[in-house]
Amino acid sequence: MDNEAAGGGTAPTGTRTLILLLALTLVSTLPGQAQEPSLWLVLVRATHYVEQLHAQLSGVVMEERYEQRATQSAVFQRRGNDAVQRVTLRSDYLLVQPEGTRRHFGFRDVFEANGSRVRDRDDRLAELFLDTGASLDDRVRGILAESARYNVGDVRRTTNTPTFALLFLRESYKRRFAFERVADGPPGLGVDLPESAGVWVVAYRETAPTTVVRGGDRENVPARGRFWIEAGSGRVLASELVLDGNDVESLVAVRYGMPAELEHPAPVEMRERYHNLESGSEVEGVATYSRFRRFRVVVDESEPFRN
């Protein structure tokens, strides 16, 4: 008969260990003694935050002022191009979710280039969004192509949208990546990090055999980068996207803030840099976002609905 059953004496060593562990558990959960969350929990919070943010931003239009500068290589100049190309674009930027897709795409509706109004804007938009005969793939390609239509330089790119990297935190994409907490510093390209307590720097790298971004000859281009995340809320303060392709290296850094016009965060600044490994050309860009406003679709009921 053991001492515990007899109702007296000293508890066995195994029992004392169990009591000690229980005591430590209780102490660690007392107010003011909360343990730091796990990486898994921080990512769960970030996923929930991004899912909500995509839904919130899908009803918002923001004005983008986007300055690009391309420094051309000697080879590119011999084709009749200037040594330096510059463009300043003014656009309406919004998230769109084409019918039949489960993800959002950033869409840049350029209405002014270097101070001149874009003449065929209305025709292009009507063709893009009202052509019900176009296939889903064609419509997605059209959105991406229109968003990149006025890019300068010899670097073909469709990832230069401020909300692109957030896609990797969504539940349907997160399993394609490996994540780890790192002790790195602020985002690259001079992007300032907003002041906030409890910010984690979380690095990510794409591990899926088929990548989200594909190169010019359809080769896989694994994405990597970092997120700056409030551990307690999952809010993403900044993102960084790095792509190392066979012919192009790129870095895109984005800062998110709280515009006065909205009750939720939105991108406020994007900085980018591209290097064409084949030609030696480089492209840099800075975009800022303002005039946030909500939009709604107005249906004209004067004519019968036609599918």
Steps between C-alpha positions, in 0.01 A plus 500: 500500500652840399521802725236698304242222544579476869422870544836608642875528441692664214373486138704282261754671274282462189206662678715790623621557140141509373397748772799720412411499130140592577619783724729635227214486251273697732769761567569545127135577432455758776423858390818674389674167443353415158725293280609624159282360221633230273586564136206280403260722697646822359456364147141396576429855615673644193297277269175609664610863475592474130176320413305785662718767342450360150124511555521858630728626221287339230256787551762776495658705221823685575691745285852390417781737406769278352842624391721260302858546384674257263873512438562328170803294403711586195335214308155638570611851402622378162141400424407867505409534869613780727764431764247586770124465471262658746127491543260635760167320504180594673259215539208365692611183676259239629469131575280300266386141527397371157196276505610139530824570690577461870760776518524873451715674241639850531378714212663828396268719294736761355327827413803727459858442376756782529223755536302385194160340528470142378268521200375146455437434868121455484517269199763282664307468825179413321678230303672365807209484744191482281609242242311200637617286210861508617629197689608528863866459406469772237340740747770437763772548239328819389495639854870424548593641160305822553659550843845476339418684176698818575802347672830635367819305437570158358388309810165331449319495835150454636588463870534876556172535688502592871273217617665213313719361781201484740370218284759267652342531845156391384391154606487366145861606431673477838569128471723572202751683723731441793505768772740585780543782747820695439682789669555704187469878477260728311375446143729571208508797261457752781142408592430632851337262745204645695539518877331207670560272797550126478603489132640172368709472188391183322700372204336285235621294205302312241543121512223378268624326181298737279541864595246782507724722285629366169777636280490600137558144382263365767782395732427487872602813691480427875397795713661593828496799729383627836186622676490740796206377709345614827511175694193578710265600218652351184504842335758526220692827523733440205585235244803418291505285186821369339504313169817347357418395146730373228507842334361748756561571868239710679415647838165659591438650845163631617392695808143493632334771705167632627362756252272762653226413249480133604436301816754234407859489370601533137827523304649849516839455332671254263866502397655267243823416324566264206821388336498338157782245513514465122509865391632663816209747512351608831157632594403681819157617606322679784121503537292680760128461568240760597136606443358177634130466428244226485327407180180320420363349185191674363267276303283659234163323523355679200594208277430131565790297635690307238734218597 
